[in-house]
Amino acid sequence: MTLDYTPWFIIGLILSISSIGRLKGEIVKIDCYISQGCGSEGALKENVYRALEAEGIQAEVGVHRISDEKAAELKLSGSPSVFINGKELQPSGTTGFS
């Protein structure tokens, strides 16, 4: 299953997870892990950057294309898997790595 991370969904998650960092003036770290066969990279990147711009949040964004083996090693829930400051955003119980 591929999740559609709309800008509004990402804004809410960034704000909720990064509120402590924003108060301290820290830069938010976002890591996106995407399987080799997943077609959502373009939309995901666009939505992450739109959300950051809309809220004026500074972030270090990493997009990582990985193998199924690496995904299993990292125990990712699906593709894409998005982490903000080390916390996975994928809803609990959702799985699927395309």
N, C-alpha and C positions, 0 to 999 in steps of 0.2 A: 504494500500500500504506500502510495506517495501522498504526503500531506501537503496541503496548499497553505503556505505561510503568507497570508495577506499582510500588507503593511500595518493594518490596524491590529491584527493579532500580535505581530512582532513588537509594535509600539507598546502595547500593554505589558508584554513579557519583559521587554527591555526596562521599562519604567519600574516594574515591580521588583525585578532582580537587581537593578543597578541603583536603586534609591540611596543605599548607603554609600556606594562609590561616588555618586554625584554630589552628595553632601560633603564628602571629603575632597572633591575635585579630582578624583582618580579617573583614569581612562578605562572604559568598559572593554573587556576582552570577549570577542565573539568568534567561535570556531564552528564552521559548518563542514560536516563530513558527508560526502556524496559518493554513492556507488558508481562504478564505471558505466553502468547501463541506465542510470537515472537521468531523465531529461529535464529536471527542474532547476538546474544550476542558474540559468539566466534569470528566471523569475525570482528565485530566492535571493540572488545578489541584488537585483533591482529593489525588491521589497525591503531588504535589510537597510540598504542605503537611504531609501525614501523615509523609512521610520526614523533613522538616526538624524537625518536632515530636519524632519518635521519637528523633532523634539530638541534639536540643538545639542545632541549627545555626541561626545567624542568617543570613538571606539577604534580598537585595533581589530580588524576583521581578517580572519583566515578562512580560505575555502580549500578544502582538501579532498581530492578525488582518491578514493581508496578501493582496495580489492575486498572481496567478500571475506577473505581470510583475515585481513586487517580489521574489518568491521566486527567480526566474531571476537577477535583478540581484545578489541576495545569495548566489547559488550554493548554495541550500539543497538538502539531499538528499531531503527529503520533508516531509510534514505529519502530525503535528507534528514540528518540528525544535527540539531543546532544546540550549541552550548553557550551560555552567557555566564561569564566569570566562573566557568567550571561546572555549571549546573545545566543538565539536559532539559530542553523545553518540551520534548515529545510528551504528549499526554500519557499518563501511567496506563500500562496495559496495552498500548498500541505497539504493534510490531510490523515488520515488513521491510526487507531490504531489497530494493529493485536492482 
